[in-house]
Amino acid sequence: MLNRIHKNTVADGFLTLMSLYFYYTFGASFLIVLVISICVNYLLSFIMTRSKENTLKALKVIGVLFNLGLLFYFKYLGFFVDNINAVIGSNFSVKEIIMPIGISFFTFGQISFIVDRANGEAEHYPFLQYVLYTVYFPKLIQGPIAFHKEMIDQFRDEGKRTFDADNFAKGLKSFIIGLSKKVILADTLARMANYGFEQAYYLDTLTVIAVMLAYTFQIYLDFSGYCDMANGVSLMLGIELPVNFNSPYKASTAKELWQRWHMTLSRFFIKYVYIPLGGSRKGKRRTIINVLIVFVLSGLWHGAGWTYICWGLMQGLLVVWDDLGIVGVDDGLGKKKKYLFRENPLLTVPRAVGNAFTFFMFVVSLVFFRSEDLAHAFGMFKRAFFWTYPGFLTRTAGKLEMAENYVLRQVFTRLGIGSADTVLMITMIFYIALGAFVMTRKNTQEIIKEERYGKKEVAFYAILFILSFISLSNVSTFIYFKF
C-alpha cells in the first residue's frame, strides 16, 4: 500500500521495523546482538569510504574477526572450553550462553558484505537499505545466505514495488507446499526419528535402518519446507530469494548433492574460503586439502560438536572420491566431466547406480549429524551393520501413525492382517511413496513455474492448507533453527 502511493522509503522502513519486531519475538536480547552486529559492520563500511588500499585490508580483517568472534562466543565457546579441559585436564567453566537464533545466517551475510566492500565489489549502501538487507524477515532466521547485491538491487527496483498477482499466486502456492512438507510430513517423521535416536541402545538392525531413513526424509522435508515457505512469502512481496534447495536426493554424486543442498552456504564457502585458499590452482594435493577444509568448516557451521566435524569430513572425503574419477557416473546426456587425477574414469556406472550410492552414503553420514555424541553415533553404526534381531521395529514404526493413513489401516484390518504387520506395511508403503516423490517428481520451484490455476488445483491447495493448519498444533521447531 505504501509503495502504491509512492512512499518507497516509508515502505522500506515499515518492512525493516516489522522484520526487527519479528526477530524481537524470539527474544529481546537476541535483537540487541543483531543491532550491534549491524551497526559495527555498517560503521566499518563507512570508514572504508575514506580509507586507502592498505587500510582496507586491515579493516577487512577487523570486520571478519569481529563477525567470527561474535559467532565464536555465542556458538563455539562452550565447545572450545570443554575440549581444552579434556586435553589439559583443567576445570574451566563458562556460564550457559543462549545462542541468538539465525546468528550463523546473518553473520555470514555480513562477512560477505565486508569482504566484498574491502575488495571494491560493494558500495557503501544507505543505512536503511543495508539494515533491510540484513534483517529481511523471510531469510533472517534460516537463510538463504543471500549476497548484498542480489537483495538490494531488488529493493531498488521500481518494478518490484508494483503488486504482481502472478508472483503472489506463485508465492502462495510455494508457501502452502512448504508448510505441508513441514507440518504434515517432516513433523510426523520426527516422532519416529526422535524416538529411535533416544532408544538407540535397544534398537535392532532393521529398526536402526528405519530410523535412519526417517531422519533422512525428515531433514529433507523440514529444510525444503522452510525454503519453500521463505521463497513463497518473499514472492508475495515481489522479492525473489536465491535458490537454496534443488532436489538434492536426485543427485548421482556427493559433489552434485552439494550443488543442490543448502546451495547458498556452498557458494559462500567456495567464494570466501575455497578460492582464497587457492581452489584447484595450486596442485592436486592442495586441492584435496582445500576441499576437506571447506567441508570440515561446513560441519562446524552446522554445530559445535565432533559429530558435526565427522559428518563434514565424511562429506568432504566423498566429494574428493568423486574428483578422483575412479568411478564415473553416466548422466545420459553425453557430457564429459572433469576429474582431478585422470581424464576419463576407470569405471562408468549408470546414473541410477550413482543415485543409489549417493543416497546411501548420505543416509549413513546423517547418523553423525543427528547423534548426541560420537559414542552414540558408533552405537548406531554397530547396530546397523552387525545384524541383531528382534527389537523395537513395530513399536518404533508405530510412531509414524498419522490421521491421514486411517483408511489404509482399516483396509489392512478388514483383510485380516494383524496390527503389528499393518504398522510395518504402512511404514514400508510410506517410505516407498516418499522416496519416489522426492527422487522423481518435480520440486516446488518447477511446480510454481507451470502457472496453472484451474478450479481443481485451487481446491487441492485450499484443502492442503486446511490440513496443514490443523496440524499446526503438533508443530516442532525447524531443524536448521539451531544452526
N, C-alpha and C positions, 0 to 999 in steps of 0.2 A: 504494500500500500504506500509506504514511504517512497519507494522507487518510482511508483506510478505518478506521484506528484513532484518528482524530480528533486527530492530531498536525499540525494545519494549519500552525503556524509552522515546525515542523521540515521539513514538506514544502516550504514556500516557500524555506526556507534551503537545502535539498538541491537544488532546481531552480536556485536562484541560483548556488550553488557549481559545479554541473555546467555552467551556462552560461558562467561565468567560466573554467572549465577548457577548455571548447570553444573559447573565444576565445584562451586561452593557447597552444593547439596551433598557432596561426598565428604566434606569436612572443611571447616574454616581455616585450619592450619595448613591444609593442602593448598588452598588458594594463596596463602601468604608466600609459600615456597614458589609457586608458579609465577606470581607477580615479581618477586625478587629476581628470579631467573630471567624473565622478560626484560626487566629494567637494566640489569647488568649487561646482557647481551646487546641491547639497543645502545647503551652508553658506549660500549666498545666499538660498535659500528659508527657512532657519531665521531669518536676520536679518530677512527680510521680515515674520515673525510679530510682531516688536516694533518695526516702523517705521511712521512716519506717511506720509501720501499723497505728500508732496513727496519724501521719501526713497525711496519705492517706485519712482518714476520714475528716479531716479539708479541704483538697484540693477538696474532692468531694463536700462538702458543698459550698465552694467558687465557684466551677465550675457551680453547679446547680443554685446558686444565681445569678451569672453573666449572665447566659443564660436566666433565668426567668426575671432578671432585664432589660435586653435588650428588651425582648418581652413585658414586662410591659410598658416600656417607650414609645415604638412605637405604641402599640396596645391598652393599657388599661388606660394610664394616664388621658386622657380626660374624660373617663367614670368615673374613680375614683374621679376626682376633681368635676365633675358635681354632683355626689352623696353626696360628702362632703358638697358642697354648699347647696344642698337640705335639708340635715339633720340639719346642724347647722346655716343655714341662712347666710353663708359667701358669698363672692363675688370673690373667687379666680378664676384666669383665666390662661390658657396656650395657647400659640400660636399654630396654626394648625400644627400638625405633620403628615407628609406623611409616611404611613407605607410601608417599603420595601416589595416588592412582594415576597411571599413564605417564609416570616420570620418564620411563625409557623412551617413550614416543616423542614427547615434546622436547626432551634433552637432545635427542639425535637430530630432530628437525632444526634446532638452533645451532648445533655444531655444524651442520651442513651450510647454514647461512653465514656463520662467522668465517669458515674456511673459504667459501666462495667470495665473501666480501674482501678478505685479505688478498685473494688471488685475482681480484678485479673482475669477477664473474657475477657480482651482485651490486646493485646500487644501495644507497642509504635511503630506505623507504620512509615515507611519512609514518609517524608513530602509530596512528590508528590502523593503517594497513598492515604494519608489522604485527601488532597485537592481534588483529583479526586472523592473520595467517597462523599464528601460534595457537590461539585458543578456539578456532573454528570448531564448534562442538561435535559434528559428525566424526571427525578424525582425532579429537583431542585425547580420548582415554584409551583407544585401542588401535590407533592408526587408521589408514596407512601413513607411513612416514613420507609425507609429501614435501617436495622441494619448494622453496620460496617462490620461484618464478612461475611454476605451473599453477600456483594458487593465486598469487597477487595479480598476475596478468588477467585472470578471470574476474577478480574483484574490480579491476579497472575497465573491463569490457562493458560498454553501454548496452550491447545486445543481450548480455546475461541478466540485465536488470528488468527486462520485459517478461511478464508472465508467459510461459510456454506450456500450453495444455498437453502437448505431446510428451515433453520432458516430465511433467507432473504425473502423467499416466504411467510412464516407464518407471519413475521413481516409486510410485505407489505399488506397482506390481513387484518391483525388486524388494521393497520393504516387506511385503506380505510373504514372499517366498523365503526371505531370510528369517523372519520371525517364526515361520512354521518349521524351518530346519532346526532352529534353536529349541523352541518350547515343546514341540511335538516329538521330534526325533532325538536330538542331542541330549536333552534332559532325561528322556526315557532310557537311553543307553547309559547315561551317567549312573543311574541306580545300580545297574549290573556291574559296571566298571568299578565304581567305588566299593561296592560290597566285595568284589573279588580281590581287589588290592588290599582291603582291610583284613581279609581272611586268608591271605596268601599262604600261611603256614599249613592250612588244612586242604589246599586245593590239589586235585589230581591233574594229570596231563591234559585231558580233554577240557577240563574246566579252565585251566590256565589259557589254553588256546582261545576258548570262547570269550574270556575276559579281555585278552589282548585285542581281539577283533572288536569287542565292544568299545574299548577305548580308542582304537584306531578310527572307527567310524564316528565316535563322539567328538573327538578333537577336530576332525574334518568338518563335520556339520556345524559345530559350535563356532569355529573361526570363519568358515564360509558364510554361515548365517549372519554373523556380525558384519562382515564385509558387504554382504547384500543389503543389510539394513542401513549401514552408513552411506553406501552409494545411493540407496533409494531416497533417503531423507535429504541428501545433498542435491540429488537431481530435482527434487521437488522445489528446491530453492534456485535451480538453474545452474548449479556448480557441479562439474564433473571431477570426482576424485580419481587419482591414478589407480589403475587396476592392481589389485593386491593378491588375487587368488584366481587361478585359472585351471581348474580341474587337475590338480597335481597327481591324483591316483590314475590318470591316464598316461602318465609318464612311463617311458620304457627304459630310462636310465636315472641314476641318482642325480646326475648333472641336470637333466631335463626337469626332474621333480623340483629342484631348487630354482628353476626358471619359472615355475608355476606356483610355488608355495611361498607366501609372505614375500612377494616379489619386490616390494619397496625396501624391505630390510636387506635383501640380497644385493640390490643395486647400490644401497648405501655403503655396504662393506666393500663392494667392488670399487666404487669411486674413491672412497676415503681411506681404505686400508689396503686392499689388494694392489691397486695400481701404484700408490705411493711406495709400497714395498718392492716394487719392480715388476709386479704382474708376471707375465711369462717372458719378459725381455732379458732376464739375467740367467738363463740356463735352465735345464730341466730340473735339477735338484732344487734350485731356489724356487722354481715354480711350485713344486710339490710342497715345500715348506710354507710358502705363502698361502696356498690353498688350505693347509692344515691350520695355520694361524687364524685365518678368516673363520673357519668352522668352529674352532675352539672358542673364539670370541663370540660367535653366534650362539653357542651353547651357553656361555656365561651371560650373554644378554638376556636369555630366557629365564635364568635363575641363578642364584648364588648357591651352588652346590656341586659336588663332584659328579653327581648323576648327570647333570646338565653338561658338564665338561666331557664326560664319557660319550654322551649322546652326540655332541657336536663333533668330537674326534671320530666317532664311528661314521658319521655322515661325510666328514672330510675324506676319510680313507676310501669310502665308496665312490666319491667323486674322482679321487686320484686313480682308482681302479678303472673307471670309465676312460680317463685320459690316457692310460697306458695302452689302450687299444688291443688288449689281448683277446677280448671278446667284443665284437661289434654287434649292433642291432640294425637289422634291415628295416628302414622306416617305410618301405614300399613306394617311395617317391623317387628313388634313384639318386638322391642327394649324397654326395661324398662328404663324410665327416672328417674333421681334422683330429688327429691323436697326437699325444705328446712324444712318444718314443718311436712310433712307426707310422708309415704312410697308410698301410692297409691292415686291418685286424687279422689275427691268426685264425679266428673262427667267427663266422657271422651267423646269428640266430634270428628267427622271425620276431617281429615286434611283440607278438603275444607272449613269447617266452621272456622277452625283456620286461614287459609289463608285470608278469607274474613274479619275476625275481626282484624287481624294484619294490613292488608292494610288500613282498615277504620280508625283505631286509628293513623296510621302513617300520613294519609291524614289530619286528624284533628290537629295533633301536628305541621304540617308544616305551619299552619296558624300563630302560634307564630314565627316560623323560618323566614317567609317571611315578616311579618308585620313590619312597621317602629317603632312602639311602642306598649305598652300594650293596650292603648285606641283603636288604630286601630285594633288590634287583636280581642278584645272583641266586637268591632263593627261588624267584620266579623262573629264571632260566633253568635251574636244576629240575624243577617240576615239569617244565615244558619239554625238555629234551631227554629226560630219563623217565621212562614210562612208569606211571603209577596209576592204580585204579583199585577200588572206586573212590568217589569223593563227593564234592558238593555240586555236581553238574546240574541236577534237577533243581536244587534249591537256588543256585545262582541264576540259572536261566529263568526261574520264576520271577526274578526282579524285573524282567523285561515286560511283564504283563502290563497292558495298557487297554483303555476302553475301546480303542479302535480295532482290536483283534477279538472282540467279544463274539462276533458272528462266526469267525473261524474256529474259536474254541467250542462253540455249540455244535458246529458241523462235525468236528472230530468226536465229540461226546456221543452224538447220535449214531456215528459209525461204530461205536463200541470201543473206541481207543481210550486207554486209561489216561488219567490226568497227568501222570509223570511223562508218558510218551507224548501226550498232547503238547505239553510245555516245550519239550525238546524239538518236536516237529515245527512248532510255530517259530521257535528261535532260529532254526535252520532256514525256514522259508523267509524269515525277516532278513537274515544275513544275505541270502542269495539275491533277494529283491533289492536290498540296499547296495550290494556290490555292483549289480547290473546297472542300477540307477546312476551311481557316481562315476562308473567307468565307461559307460556307453552313451548316456543321454546328454543333451545339450545343457550347458551350465546357464546360470542366471543371466550373464551378460549376453549370451547368444539368444536366450528366450526373449528378453525385452527388446531386442533389435527387430523382432518379427512384426511388431506393431499390429497385432491382431486384437480387436476389442469387440468381438461378437457377443451376443447375449449369453451363450453357453460359457464362454471364457470369463465374462464378468461374474456370472453366477458362481463359477468354480472358485474364483479368487475371493468372492464375498464369503462363501462357506469356509474356505481355508482360513480366512482372517477370524471368523467367529470361533472356529475350533482352536485356533492359536490363542485367542483372547481368553477363552475358557480355561486353557491350560496354563495361563499366567500365574495361577495360584501356587503352582509347584515349580516355578522357575528358579534356576540356580544361577550363581554368578558366572559370567563368561570366563572361560579358561584363561584367555590372554589378558584379563584384567590384572592378574597378579604379576605379570611380566613388566 
